[in-house]
Amino acid sequence: MADEESDRFVVGQTALVVPVPEAEPAVRAWRDRFDPAARAGVPAHVTVLFPFLPASLVDAGTCAALDEIFGRHPSFEVRFEESGRFPGVLYLAPTPDAPFRRLTEAVVDRWPEAPPYGGKYEPHPHLTVAQGQDDAVLDEIEAGLRLGLPFTARVPTVDLVAYDGTDWQHRASFALQ
């Protein structure tokens, strides 16, 4: 959920994310300080789709459709070996990233009214570590991150989270096959 406006989340926004608990030892201290999503309760993750539908439109039918969509995709392993950057953002790059892209494409095919990042950016699978910082700070964080790399993670689920005005709340998990 990284973009320059993610420190201004909107009540009722939702997102589909892949939690990556295996990343926490390497990124938690950095994310707690430099990632607004972490401070708002989102664990280390790779975003599948942000924003998704408004929370008021997410009902049992939406969840059933998500369950069916994600259930067609196999679970997979991913490795995090290196970092990358967008302007003002430091992230870890998942390898391979194609399974994440397929998950995003499948959801957008079903809900074209919910393009990734509101259509502002092309989706690029990543695990945000820090944002809104200058290059010197990002250089320092990046050097510290190298000590925790590489690591491998298993991806068995996609989670639906919703912003309540204070924190991102877990709403549902959808199993991959």
BELJOKA-V238582 format. One record per residue. N is the residue number from 0. RES is the residue in one small letter. SS is DSSP state (helix for helix, strand for strand, loop for the rest). PHI is phi in radians with two decimals (none if undefined). Layout:
# BELJOKA-V238582
N_RES_SS_PHI, N_RES_SS_PHI
This chain:
# BELJOKA-V238582
0_m_loop_none, 1_a_loop_-1.63, 2_d_loop_-2.82, 3_e_loop_-1.16, 4_e_loop_-1.85, 5_s_loop_-1.25, 6_d_loop_-1.48, 7_r_loop_-2.15, 8_f_loop_-1.11, 9_v_loop_-1.96, 10_v_loop_-0.94, 11_g_loop_1.59, 12_q_loop_-1.17, 13_t_strand_-2.24, 14_a_strand_-2.58, 15_l_strand_-1.94, 16_v_strand_-2.32, 17_v_strand_-1.79, 18_p_strand_-1.17, 19_v_loop_-2.22, 20_p_helix_-1.09, 21_e_helix_-1.12, 22_a_helix_-1.42, 23_e_helix_-0.93, 24_p_helix_-1.03, 25_a_helix_-1.45, 26_v_helix_-2.05, 27_r_helix_-0.97, 28_a_helix_-1.08, 29_w_helix_-1.21, 30_r_helix_-1.10, 31_d_helix_-1.01, 32_r_helix_-1.56, 33_f_helix_-2.19, 34_d_loop_-2.28, 35_p_helix_-0.99, 36_a_helix_-1.13, 37_a_helix_-1.12, 38_r_helix_-1.13, 39_a_loop_-1.73, 40_g_loop_1.67, 41_v_loop_-1.56, 42_p_loop_-1.24, 43_a_loop_-0.93, 44_h_strand_-2.79, 45_v_strand_-1.97, 46_t_strand_-1.32, 47_v_strand_-1.57, 48_l_strand_-2.73, 49_f_strand_-2.50, 50_p_loop_-1.34, 51_f_loop_-1.60, 52_l_loop_-1.33, 53_p_loop_-1.00, 54_a_helix_-0.96, 55_s_helix_-1.15, 56_l_helix_-1.74, 57_v_loop_-1.58, 58_d_loop_-2.18, 59_a_helix_-1.05, 60_g_helix_-1.14, 61_t_helix_-1.08, 62_c_helix_-1.13, 63_a_helix_-1.12, 64_a_helix_-1.15, 65_l_helix_-1.09, 66_d_helix_-1.04, 67_e_helix_-1.19, 68_i_helix_-1.07, 69_f_helix_-1.22, 70_g_helix_-1.15, 71_r_loop_-1.45, 72_h_loop_-1.83, 73_p_loop_-1.28, 74_s_loop_-1.16, 75_f_strand_-2.70, 76_e_strand_-1.81, 77_v_strand_-2.38, 78_r_strand_-2.11, 79_f_strand_-2.01, 80_e_strand_-2.04, 81_e_strand_-2.54, 82_s_strand_-1.78, 83_g_strand_-2.64, 84_r_strand_-2.46, 85_f_strand_-1.94, 86_p_loop_-0.97, 87_g_loop_1.30, 88_v_strand_-2.24, 89_l_strand_-1.97, 90_y_strand_-2.46, 91_l_strand_-1.76, 92_a_strand_-1.69, 93_p_strand_-1.43, 94_t_strand_-2.26, 95_p_loop_-1.38, 96_d_loop_-1.80, 97_a_helix_-1.01, 98_p_helix_-1.07, 99_f_helix_-1.16, 100_r_helix_-1.09, 101_r_helix_-1.12, 102_l_helix_-1.08, 103_t_helix_-1.06, 104_e_helix_-1.03, 105_a_helix_-1.12, 106_v_helix_-1.23, 107_v_helix_-1.18, 108_d_helix_-1.04, 109_r_helix_-1.37, 110_w_loop_-2.19, 111_p_loop_-1.12, 112_e_loop_-1.30, 113_a_loop_-2.12, 114_p_loop_-1.22, 115_p_helix_-0.95, 116_y_helix_0.94, 117_g_helix_1.10, 118_g_helix_1.47, 119_k_loop_-1.33, 120_y_loop_-2.35, 121_e_loop_-1.27, 122_p_loop_-1.16, 123_h_loop_-2.46, 124_p_loop_-0.94, 125_h_loop_-2.87, 126_l_strand_-2.00, 127_t_strand_-1.17, 128_v_strand_-1.89, 129_a_strand_-2.66, 130_q_strand_-2.63, 131_g_loop_1.31, 132_q_loop_-2.05, 133_d_loop_-1.37, 134_d_helix_-1.06, 135_a_helix_-1.11, 136_v_helix_-1.18, 137_l_helix_-1.10, 138_d_helix_-1.06, 139_e_helix_-1.12, 140_i_helix_-1.10, 141_e_helix_-1.04, 142_a_helix_-1.10, 143_g_helix_-1.17, 144_l_helix_-1.13, 145_r_helix_-0.97, 146_l_helix_-1.16, 147_g_helix_-1.72, 148_l_loop_-1.89, 149_p_loop_-1.51, 150_f_strand_-2.57, 151_t_strand_-2.02, 152_a_strand_-2.34, 153_r_strand_-1.70, 154_v_strand_-2.02, 155_p_loop_-1.77, 156_t_strand_-2.53, 157_v_strand_-2.16, 158_d_strand_-1.87, 159_l_strand_-1.73, 160_v_strand_-2.17, 161_a_strand_-2.38, 162_y_strand_-1.59, 163_d_loop_-1.76, 164_g_loop_1.86, 165_t_loop_-2.16, 166_d_loop_-2.36, 167_w_strand_-1.50, 168_q_strand_-1.93, 169_h_strand_-1.20, 170_r_strand_-1.92, 171_a_strand_-2.90, 172_s_strand_-2.14, 173_f_strand_-2.16, 174_a_strand_-1.38, 175_l_loop_-1.46, 176_q_loop_-1.25
